[in-house]
Amino acid sequence: MANQIQELTLEEVMGDRFGRYSKYIIQERALPDVRDGLKPVQRR
């Protein structure tokens, strides 16, 4: 168990997580779908 604990700075963790989150937002929410041209929020 002790060998799985990683020592990371807050800047490293937040930078990585924000990068993943922003990529998800752009791919899944911000870009229109090629099938109908609508964003997910417009499809509701």
BELRAPE-V360125 format. One line per field, one symbol per residue. ss: DSSP state (~ for helix, > for strand, _ for the rest). phi: phi as a letter, one per 30 degrees, with the letter a starting at -180 (. if undefined). psi: psi as a letter, one per 20 degrees, with the letter a starting at -180 (. if undefined). Layout:
# BELRAPE-V360125
ss=???
phi=???
psi=???
This chain:
# BELRAPE-V360125
ss=_~~~_____~~~~~~~~~~~~~~~~~~~~~______________
phi=.ddcdccbdddddddddddddddddddccddddddbicdedddd
psi=ghiippoqrhhgghggghggghggggghghpqqhgijqqhhii.
